[in-house]
Amino acid sequence: MESVSSPSWWASGVLYQIYPRSFQDSNADGIGDLRGIIDRLDHLSDLGVDALWLSPVFPSPMADFGYDVADYVGIDPIFGSMADFDALVLTAHARGLKVILDLVPNHSSEQHPWFVESRASRHNPKRDWYLWRDPAPDGGPPNNWLSEFGGSAWELDEATGQYYYHAFLKQQPDLNWRNPEVRAAIYEAMRFWLRKGVDGFRVDVIWHLIKDDQFRDNPPNPDFAPGMPPHAALQPMYSTDQLETLDVVAEMRAVLEEFDNRLLIGEIYLPIERLVAYYGKELKGAQLPFNFALLSTPWNAREIAALIDRYERALPVGAWPNWVLGNHDRPRVASRVGEAQARVAAMLLLTLRGTPTMYYGDEIGMPQVPIAPQDVQDPFEKNVPGIGVGRDGCRTPMQWDSSPNAGFSEGRPWLPLAEDAARDNVANLRADGQSILNLYRALLRLRRAHPQLTRGDYQPLAAEGDLLLYRRQHDGRSLLVALNLGDEPVSAASDAFGLDGEVLLSTLMDRTGERIGATLDLRGNEGVVIGPAPEPVV
């Protein structure tokens, strides 16, 4: 579990995901935009993060809110202009902030000129840019593959008599990544943005890119149960995570290597043992294959400790870990673990070994917002209603202040705000010295001040009851992190774990400088970072 000594900015940095539709609206149309993000860069600088990752801002019909791309080298007018994007990169870089762009190469919009050509006829030169198959003997879909958004993953094109494959919406046809022309086109789009100064990409559903060349049926999932999303009825053995995908990831990394110090992140929902393959041979794949395990691991000390150990053991030699607590597809952490434990979760995220990714609004404890049926925007929820797959609740507008619409927009927001927005917002929480926002700020300052937290080894100490203990050590100096994952007080004998020194930070923000005695006593829902006491002044 030794750490690597890496000079790369992303190894010691903290990433911050922005969902552009919901961050800040500058033109009163109720939808966030690039100018709005520029206007709010003070918040990111004050918070202390190192890079912002933008969910897609490309031209799109918005069937899946930007994840259906109609032009890989443009900006959708909803978000502004290319000049606005250039200004964002320039302004962010002037503040020392990196900019990560979302890349969506698995599928395009059905309105992309490539697909318009591809479906024009069976003989069009771009026909093979997408996945077309003849019907089954009965006239039905070519195989049993299912869309992640419900129903068959095959759509019949009446004009040409063939089906095309779409892993998500029918408006999102999958590109054929076995076609070298497709690869070259996407790689050239990547270079376009890299030349503009983009610092890297988060690649959407990277494990989907290559499909089985024989298009074999997926086997049934023996663990499928009522209430699960319909696509979970099958194991995606042949439609995802094919061995050849790793070759594509290596090629993408090679494109980034044409430029200085850029970052490749892969969105991958796979078991840890498969996830780590995406670091690639000789670590020439994704520098950060996203580790989403904390999004689904039961929130208790033993489960989390076991997860950390399993992940650390699985990492290839020299690979750099990463952790994620929230994103635009999963329920908000404050609602998953509770308001009190959200503070403990923040300390966990920002003190584990590796690169953390924060999700906008988590720093103010934004909850999962209930969305009334008439307000639902998410196509997943519309296609598969009533089982809790809707993603709108974690995409609601950022809560900035107590003005109308929480300072997000002067128009009607595209999604409703949380009921607590007038109370729990950046302005109010910034003024409260013990707020979750100020806890995040303090944790990020602590990371900057102590190389143990950015580059140190991870050493597990204990996971007993609700208590999780681990040490971060670098150059002979160590910090200890103690987290109470329950709501009852816990104590640990100091001599049993080598506890010595003083509290550098408590999640409750009221114990800094407190010396550790014979026992370490934690209140319910409290975490602390302990470091050596300063030398007495003689």
C-alpha positions as CSV (number, residue, x, y, z in Angstrom):
1,M,0.0,0.0,0.0
2,E,2.9,2.3,-0.7
3,S,2.2,5.5,-2.6
4,V,4.0,6.6,-5.7
5,S,5.9,9.8,-5.9
6,S,4.2,11.6,-8.7
7,P,4.7,15.2,-9.8
8,S,1.4,15.2,-11.8
9,W,-1.1,17.9,-10.7
10,W,-3.9,15.4,-10.7
11,A,-2.2,13.0,-8.2
12,S,-2.3,15.6,-5.4
13,G,-5.3,17.6,-6.7
14,V,-9.0,17.5,-6.0
15,L,-11.5,17.4,-8.9
16,Y,-14.9,19.2,-8.7
17,Q,-17.7,18.1,-11.0
18,I,-20.0,20.8,-12.4
19,Y,-23.3,19.9,-14.0
20,P,-23.5,23.0,-16.2
21,R,-27.3,23.2,-16.5
22,S,-27.5,23.5,-12.8
23,F,-24.5,25.6,-11.6
24,Q,-25.2,29.2,-12.6
25,D,-27.5,30.8,-15.1
26,S,-26.3,34.1,-16.5
27,N,-29.1,35.0,-19.0
28,A,-32.3,34.2,-17.1
29,D,-33.4,31.3,-19.2
30,G,-33.4,28.9,-16.2
31,I,-30.5,26.9,-17.5
32,G,-26.9,27.2,-16.3
33,D,-24.3,28.2,-18.7
34,L,-20.6,28.9,-19.3
35,R,-20.7,32.6,-18.4
36,G,-22.4,31.5,-15.1
37,I,-19.6,29.2,-14.3
38,I,-17.0,32.0,-15.0
39,D,-19.0,34.2,-12.6
40,R,-18.8,31.5,-9.8
41,L,-15.1,30.6,-10.1
42,D,-14.5,32.6,-6.9
43,H,-16.3,29.8,-5.1
44,L,-14.0,27.1,-6.4
45,S,-10.9,29.1,-5.6
46,D,-12.2,29.8,-2.1
47,L,-13.1,26.2,-1.6
48,G,-9.6,25.1,-2.6
49,V,-10.2,22.5,-5.4
50,D,-7.7,22.1,-8.2
51,A,-9.8,21.2,-11.3
52,L,-13.3,21.6,-12.6
53,W,-14.9,18.8,-14.7
54,L,-17.8,19.9,-16.9
55,S,-20.5,17.5,-17.9
56,P,-21.1,17.8,-21.7
57,V,-21.5,21.3,-23.2
58,F,-21.4,20.1,-26.9
59,P,-24.3,20.9,-29.3
60,S,-27.1,18.4,-28.6
61,P,-30.8,17.9,-29.0
62,M,-30.8,17.3,-25.2
63,A,-32.6,13.9,-25.4
64,D,-30.2,13.0,-22.6
65,F,-29.1,16.5,-21.6
66,G,-25.9,16.6,-23.6
67,Y,-24.9,13.0,-23.5
68,D,-26.4,12.8,-27.1
69,V,-23.7,14.7,-29.0
70,A,-24.5,16.3,-32.4
71,D,-21.1,17.9,-32.8
72,Y,-18.0,16.9,-31.0
73,V,-16.2,20.2,-31.7
74,G,-18.8,22.8,-30.8
75,I,-20.6,24.4,-27.9
76,D,-24.4,24.2,-27.6
77,P,-26.0,27.7,-27.7
78,I,-27.8,26.9,-24.4
79,F,-24.5,27.1,-22.7
80,G,-23.0,30.0,-24.7
81,S,-20.5,30.3,-27.4
82,M,-17.0,29.0,-28.2
83,A,-15.7,32.4,-27.1
84,D,-17.4,31.8,-23.7
85,F,-15.7,28.4,-23.5
86,D,-12.3,29.9,-24.4
87,A,-12.9,32.6,-21.7
88,L,-13.7,29.9,-19.1
89,V,-10.5,28.1,-19.8
90,L,-8.4,31.3,-19.8
91,T,-10.0,32.5,-16.6
92,A,-9.8,29.2,-14.8
93,H,-6.1,28.7,-15.7
94,A,-5.4,32.3,-14.5
95,R,-6.7,31.1,-11.1
96,G,-4.7,27.9,-11.1
97,L,-7.7,25.8,-11.9
98,K,-7.5,23.0,-14.5
99,V,-10.5,22.3,-16.8
100,I,-11.6,18.7,-17.6
101,L,-14.1,18.1,-20.4
102,D,-16.6,15.3,-20.6
103,L,-16.1,13.2,-23.8
104,V,-19.0,11.0,-25.0
105,P,-17.5,8.7,-27.6
106,N,-19.6,5.6,-27.2
107,H,-22.6,7.0,-28.9
108,S,-23.6,10.2,-30.7
109,S,-27.0,11.9,-31.2
110,E,-29.2,10.5,-34.0
111,Q,-29.0,14.0,-35.3
112,H,-25.2,13.9,-35.7
113,P,-24.2,14.3,-39.4
114,W,-22.4,11.0,-39.1
115,F,-25.5,9.1,-38.2
116,V,-27.7,11.0,-40.7
117,E,-25.3,9.7,-43.4
118,S,-25.1,6.3,-41.8
119,R,-28.8,5.7,-41.9
120,A,-29.2,7.2,-45.4
121,S,-28.6,3.8,-47.1
122,R,-26.9,0.5,-46.6
123,H,-24.2,1.6,-49.0
124,N,-23.4,4.9,-47.5
125,P,-19.6,5.3,-46.7
126,K,-20.5,6.0,-43.0
127,R,-22.8,3.0,-42.7
128,D,-20.1,1.1,-40.8
129,W,-19.6,4.0,-38.4
130,Y,-22.5,2.6,-36.4
131,L,-23.7,-0.9,-35.4
132,W,-26.2,-2.1,-38.0
133,R,-27.5,-5.7,-38.1
134,D,-30.1,-7.6,-40.0
135,P,-33.3,-8.6,-38.2
136,A,-33.5,-12.0,-36.5
137,P,-35.2,-14.8,-38.6
138,D,-38.5,-13.8,-37.0
139,G,-38.0,-10.2,-37.9
140,G,-37.2,-9.1,-34.4
141,P,-34.0,-7.6,-32.9
142,P,-30.7,-9.2,-33.8
143,N,-30.1,-10.4,-30.2
144,N,-31.3,-10.0,-26.7
145,W,-29.2,-7.0,-25.6
146,L,-31.1,-4.5,-23.5
147,S,-30.9,-0.7,-23.3
148,E,-29.8,0.7,-20.0
149,F,-32.8,3.1,-20.2
150,G,-35.3,0.3,-20.7
151,G,-36.4,-2.0,-23.5
152,S,-34.5,-3.5,-26.4
153,A,-31.2,-1.9,-27.3
154,W,-32.0,-2.4,-31.0
155,E,-34.1,0.1,-33.1
156,L,-35.5,-0.9,-36.5
157,D,-34.8,1.6,-39.3
158,E,-37.8,1.0,-41.6
159,A,-36.1,2.7,-44.6
160,T,-33.1,0.3,-44.8
161,G,-34.6,-2.7,-43.1
162,Q,-31.8,-3.1,-40.5
163,Y,-31.6,-2.5,-36.8
164,Y,-29.1,-0.1,-35.1
165,Y,-27.7,-0.6,-31.6
166,H,-28.2,1.9,-28.8
167,A,-27.0,1.1,-25.3
168,F,-29.0,4.0,-24.0
169,L,-31.8,6.0,-25.7
170,K,-32.8,5.2,-29.3
171,Q,-31.7,8.8,-30.0
172,Q,-28.2,7.8,-28.9
173,P,-26.9,5.3,-31.5
174,D,-23.6,3.6,-30.6
175,L,-20.6,4.2,-32.7
176,N,-18.6,1.3,-34.1
177,W,-15.3,1.5,-32.3
178,R,-14.0,-1.4,-34.4
179,N,-13.9,1.0,-37.3
180,P,-10.5,2.8,-37.5
181,E,-12.2,5.8,-39.2
182,V,-14.4,6.3,-36.1
183,R,-11.4,6.2,-33.8
184,A,-9.5,8.7,-35.9
185,A,-12.4,11.1,-36.0
186,I,-12.9,11.0,-32.2
187,Y,-9.1,11.3,-31.6
188,E,-9.0,14.4,-33.8
189,A,-11.9,15.9,-31.8
190,M,-9.9,15.3,-28.7
191,R,-6.9,17.1,-30.2
192,F,-9.2,20.0,-31.0
193,W,-10.0,20.6,-27.4
194,L,-6.5,19.8,-26.1
195,R,-5.1,22.5,-28.4
196,K,-7.6,24.9,-26.8
197,G,-5.9,24.1,-23.4
198,V,-8.3,21.6,-22.0
199,D,-6.4,19.7,-19.3
200,G,-8.0,16.3,-19.9
201,F,-11.1,14.3,-20.4
202,R,-13.6,12.3,-18.4
203,V,-14.7,9.6,-20.9
204,D,-18.3,8.6,-20.6
205,V,-19.1,4.9,-20.3
206,I,-15.6,3.9,-21.5
207,W,-16.2,0.2,-20.7
208,H,-19.0,0.1,-23.3
209,L,-16.9,1.1,-26.3
210,I,-16.3,-2.3,-27.9
211,K,-18.9,-5.0,-28.3
212,D,-18.7,-8.7,-29.0
213,D,-17.9,-9.1,-32.7
214,Q,-20.3,-12.0,-33.0
215,F,-23.1,-10.2,-31.2
216,R,-23.9,-13.2,-29.0
217,D,-26.9,-13.1,-26.6
218,N,-26.1,-11.9,-23.1
219,P,-26.8,-14.5,-20.4
220,P,-29.5,-14.0,-17.7
221,N,-28.6,-12.5,-14.4
222,P,-29.3,-15.0,-11.6
223,D,-29.4,-12.2,-9.1
224,F,-32.0,-10.2,-10.8
225,A,-35.0,-9.3,-8.6
226,P,-38.2,-7.2,-9.0
227,G,-37.6,-3.5,-8.5
228,M,-34.2,-3.6,-10.2
229,P,-33.8,-1.7,-13.5
230,P,-35.0,-3.9,-16.4
231,H,-31.6,-4.0,-18.1
232,A,-30.2,-5.8,-15.0
233,A,-32.1,-8.9,-16.1
234,L,-29.1,-9.8,-18.2
235,Q,-25.4,-9.9,-17.5
236,P,-23.7,-7.6,-20.1
237,M,-21.1,-10.2,-20.9
238,Y,-21.0,-9.5,-24.6
239,S,-22.1,-5.8,-24.8
240,T,-19.6,-4.3,-22.4
241,D,-16.0,-4.7,-21.0
242,Q,-14.6,-6.5,-24.0
243,L,-10.8,-7.1,-23.8
244,E,-10.2,-5.0,-27.0
245,T,-11.6,-2.0,-25.1
246,L,-8.3,-1.7,-23.3
247,D,-6.6,-1.1,-26.7
248,V,-8.9,1.8,-27.4
249,V,-8.2,3.3,-23.9
250,A,-4.4,3.0,-24.6
251,E,-4.9,4.8,-27.9
252,M,-6.8,7.6,-26.2
253,R,-4.0,8.0,-23.6
254,A,-1.5,8.2,-26.5
255,V,-3.5,11.1,-27.9
256,L,-3.2,12.9,-24.6
257,E,0.5,12.1,-24.4
258,E,1.0,14.3,-27.5
259,F,0.3,17.2,-25.1
260,D,1.9,18.1,-21.7
261,N,0.6,16.7,-18.4
262,R,-3.0,16.0,-19.4
263,L,-5.4,13.6,-17.6
264,L,-7.6,10.7,-18.9
265,I,-10.4,9.6,-16.6
266,G,-12.7,6.7,-17.4
267,E,-16.2,6.3,-16.2
268,I,-16.4,2.6,-15.4
269,Y,-19.0,0.8,-13.3
270,L,-17.3,-2.6,-12.9
271,P,-16.1,-4.7,-10.0
272,I,-12.8,-3.5,-8.6
273,E,-10.9,-6.5,-10.0
274,R,-12.0,-5.5,-13.6
275,L,-11.9,-1.8,-13.0
276,V,-8.2,-1.8,-12.4
277,A,-7.5,-3.3,-15.8
278,Y,-8.3,0.1,-17.3
279,Y,-5.0,1.5,-15.9
280,G,-3.6,-0.4,-18.9
281,K,-0.4,-2.3,-19.6
282,E,2.5,-0.4,-18.0
283,L,-0.1,2.1,-16.8
284,K,-0.6,3.4,-20.3
285,G,-4.4,3.4,-20.0
286,A,-6.6,5.8,-18.0
287,Q,-4.6,7.5,-15.2
288,L,-7.8,7.5,-13.2
289,P,-10.4,4.8,-13.9
290,F,-13.2,6.1,-11.7
291,N,-13.7,4.1,-8.6
292,F,-17.4,4.4,-7.7
293,A,-17.4,1.7,-5.0
294,L,-18.3,4.2,-2.2
295,L,-21.5,5.0,-3.9
296,S,-22.9,1.5,-3.2
297,T,-20.9,0.1,-0.3
298,P,-22.9,-0.2,3.0
299,W,-22.1,2.7,5.2
300,N,-20.4,0.9,8.1
301,A,-16.8,0.7,9.3
302,R,-16.1,-2.9,8.4
303,E,-17.5,-2.8,5.0
304,I,-15.7,0.4,4.1
305,A,-12.4,-0.8,5.6
306,A,-12.7,-4.1,3.6
307,L,-13.4,-2.1,0.4
308,I,-10.4,0.1,0.9
309,D,-8.1,-2.9,1.5
310,R,-9.6,-4.7,-1.5
311,Y,-9.0,-1.7,-3.8
312,E,-5.5,-1.1,-2.5
313,R,-4.6,-4.7,-3.0
314,A,-6.0,-4.8,-6.6
315,L,-4.2,-1.7,-7.8
316,P,-1.4,-2.4,-10.2
317,V,2.1,-1.4,-9.0
318,G,2.5,2.4,-9.4
319,A,-1.2,3.0,-10.1
320,W,-2.8,6.0,-8.4
321,P,-6.1,5.4,-6.6
322,N,-9.2,7.7,-6.7
323,W,-12.4,8.0,-4.8
324,V,-15.9,9.4,-5.6
325,L,-18.8,10.1,-3.3
326,G,-21.3,11.6,-5.6
327,N,-22.1,12.4,-9.3
328,H,-24.8,13.3,-11.7
329,D,-26.2,9.8,-11.9
330,R,-26.5,8.7,-8.3
331,P,-28.4,10.0,-5.2
332,R,-26.8,12.7,-3.2
333,V,-24.5,11.6,-0.4
334,A,-26.3,13.7,2.2
335,S,-29.5,11.8,1.5
336,R,-27.7,8.4,1.2
337,V,-25.9,8.5,4.6
338,G,-27.8,11.3,6.4
339,E,-27.0,14.9,7.1
340,A,-24.8,14.2,10.1
341,Q,-22.8,11.4,8.4
342,A,-22.3,13.6,5.3
343,R,-19.7,15.5,7.3
344,V,-17.9,12.2,8.2
345,A,-18.1,11.2,4.5
346,A,-16.4,14.4,3.6
347,M,-13.5,13.6,5.9
348,L,-13.3,10.1,4.5
349,L,-13.2,11.3,0.9
350,L,-10.6,13.9,1.5
351,T,-8.2,11.8,3.7
352,L,-8.1,8.5,1.8
353,R,-5.1,7.9,-0.4
354,G,-5.7,9.0,-4.0
355,T,-7.4,11.7,-6.0
356,P,-10.9,12.7,-4.7
357,T,-13.7,13.9,-6.9
358,M,-16.3,16.2,-5.4
359,Y,-19.8,16.8,-6.9
360,Y,-21.1,20.3,-7.0
361,G,-23.3,21.1,-4.0
362,D,-22.0,18.3,-1.8
363,E,-19.9,20.9,0.0
364,I,-23.1,22.6,1.2
365,G,-24.8,19.3,2.0
366,M,-27.4,19.5,-0.8
367,P,-30.0,16.7,-0.5
368,Q,-31.6,14.5,-3.1
369,V,-34.6,16.7,-4.1
370,P,-37.9,14.9,-4.6
371,I,-39.2,15.6,-8.1
372,A,-43.0,15.8,-8.7
373,P,-44.1,13.7,-11.7
374,Q,-45.0,16.9,-13.7
375,D,-41.4,18.2,-13.2
376,V,-39.5,15.0,-14.2
377,Q,-36.9,15.7,-16.9
378,D,-34.8,12.6,-16.8
379,P,-35.5,10.2,-19.8
380,F,-34.5,7.2,-17.6
381,E,-37.2,8.0,-15.1
382,K,-39.7,8.6,-17.9
383,N,-38.9,5.3,-19.6
384,V,-38.7,3.3,-16.3
385,P,-41.0,5.1,-13.8
386,G,-41.6,4.3,-10.2
387,I,-38.6,2.3,-9.2
388,G,-36.3,5.2,-8.1
389,V,-33.9,5.4,-11.1
390,G,-34.6,9.1,-11.7
391,R,-31.5,11.3,-11.7
392,D,-33.1,14.7,-11.6
393,G,-33.0,14.8,-7.8
394,C,-29.2,15.0,-7.8
395,R,-29.0,17.6,-10.6
396,T,-31.0,20.4,-9.0
397,P,-29.7,24.0,-9.1
398,M,-26.8,25.1,-7.0
399,Q,-27.9,27.0,-3.9
400,W,-25.9,30.2,-3.7
401,D,-27.8,32.6,-1.5
402,S,-31.3,33.5,0.0
403,S,-32.5,35.5,-3.0
404,P,-35.2,34.1,-5.3
405,N,-34.2,30.8,-6.9
406,A,-31.3,30.7,-4.5
407,G,-29.3,33.0,-6.7
408,F,-29.1,30.4,-9.5
409,S,-31.3,32.2,-12.0
410,E,-33.5,35.2,-12.5
411,G,-35.8,32.9,-14.6
412,R,-37.7,29.8,-13.7
413,P,-35.1,27.0,-13.0
414,W,-35.2,24.0,-15.3
415,L,-35.5,21.8,-12.1
416,P,-37.0,22.8,-8.8
417,L,-34.8,23.8,-5.9
418,A,-34.5,22.1,-2.6
419,E,-37.0,23.3,0.1
420,D,-34.0,24.3,2.3
421,A,-32.3,26.4,-0.4
422,A,-33.1,29.7,1.3
423,R,-31.4,28.4,4.5
424,D,-28.7,26.1,3.3
425,N,-26.8,27.9,0.7
426,V,-23.2,29.1,0.1
427,A,-23.7,32.6,1.5
428,N,-25.3,31.4,4.8
429,L,-23.0,28.5,5.3
430,R,-19.9,30.6,4.5
431,A,-20.9,32.8,7.4
432,D,-21.3,29.8,9.8
433,G,-17.9,28.9,11.1
434,Q,-19.0,25.3,11.9
435,S,-21.0,24.6,8.7
436,I,-20.3,21.7,6.3
437,L,-19.0,24.2,3.8
438,N,-16.4,25.4,6.2
439,L,-15.6,21.8,7.0
440,Y,-14.9,21.1,3.4
441,R,-12.7,24.3,3.2
442,A,-10.8,23.2,6.3
443,L,-10.3,19.7,4.9
444,L,-9.0,21.0,1.7
445,R,-6.6,23.4,3.5
446,L,-5.4,20.4,5.6
447,R,-4.7,18.4,2.4
448,R,-2.6,21.3,1.1
449,A,-0.7,21.7,4.4
450,H,0.2,18.0,4.9
451,P,1.9,15.9,2.2
452,Q,0.8,12.9,4.3
453,L,-2.8,13.4,2.9
454,T,-1.8,14.0,-0.7
455,R,1.1,11.6,-1.2
456,G,1.3,9.4,1.9
457,D,0.9,5.7,2.4
458,Y,-2.4,4.3,3.6
459,Q,-2.1,2.1,6.7
460,P,-5.3,0.5,8.1
461,L,-5.5,0.3,11.9
462,A,-8.9,-0.7,13.0
463,A,-12.5,-1.2,11.9
464,E,-14.4,-2.2,15.1
465,G,-18.1,-1.4,15.5
466,D,-18.7,2.0,14.1
467,L,-15.0,3.1,14.4
468,L,-12.8,3.3,11.4
469,L,-9.1,4.1,12.0
470,Y,-6.3,4.6,9.5
471,R,-2.9,6.3,9.2
472,R,-1.5,8.4,6.4
473,Q,2.3,8.4,6.5
474,H,4.9,10.2,4.3
475,D,8.6,10.8,4.9
476,G,8.5,9.5,8.4
477,R,5.6,11.8,9.5
478,S,2.1,10.5,10.0
479,L,-1.5,11.7,10.5
480,L,-4.2,9.5,12.0
481,V,-7.8,9.6,10.8
482,A,-10.6,8.4,13.2
483,L,-14.2,8.2,11.9
484,N,-17.3,7.3,13.9
485,L,-19.7,6.0,11.3
486,G,-22.5,5.7,13.9
487,D,-24.6,8.1,16.0
488,E,-23.4,6.8,19.4
489,P,-20.2,7.9,21.0
490,V,-17.1,5.6,20.7
491,S,-13.7,5.4,22.4
492,A,-10.4,3.9,21.5
493,A,-7.5,3.3,23.9
494,S,-4.6,5.5,22.7
495,D,-1.8,3.1,23.5
496,A,-3.5,0.3,21.4
497,F,-3.2,2.4,18.3
498,G,-0.3,4.7,18.9
499,L,-2.6,7.7,19.3
500,D,-0.6,10.7,20.3
501,G,-0.6,14.4,19.5
502,E,-3.6,16.7,19.1
503,V,-6.7,17.1,17.0
504,L,-6.0,19.0,13.8
505,L,-9.6,19.0,12.7
506,S,-12.9,17.6,13.9
507,T,-15.9,17.2,11.6
508,L,-17.8,19.3,14.2
509,M,-15.2,22.0,13.9
510,D,-14.7,22.6,17.7
511,R,-11.7,20.5,18.9
512,T,-8.7,21.9,17.1
513,G,-5.7,21.8,19.3
514,E,-7.2,19.3,21.8
515,R,-4.5,17.0,23.2
516,I,-5.2,13.2,23.0
517,G,-5.2,11.5,26.4
518,A,-5.4,7.9,27.4
519,T,-8.4,7.4,25.2
520,L,-9.7,9.0,22.0
521,D,-13.3,9.8,22.5
522,L,-15.5,10.5,19.5
523,R,-19.0,11.8,19.6
524,G,-21.7,10.3,17.5
525,N,-21.2,11.2,13.8
526,E,-17.8,12.7,14.4
527,G,-14.5,12.2,12.6
528,V,-11.1,13.7,13.6
529,V,-7.7,14.0,12.0
530,I,-4.9,13.7,14.6
531,G,-1.4,15.0,14.1
532,P,1.7,15.6,16.2
533,A,1.5,18.4,18.7
534,P,3.7,21.4,17.9
535,E,7.0,21.6,19.8
536,P,6.8,23.8,22.9
537,V,8.3,27.2,22.5
538,V,11.4,27.6,24.8
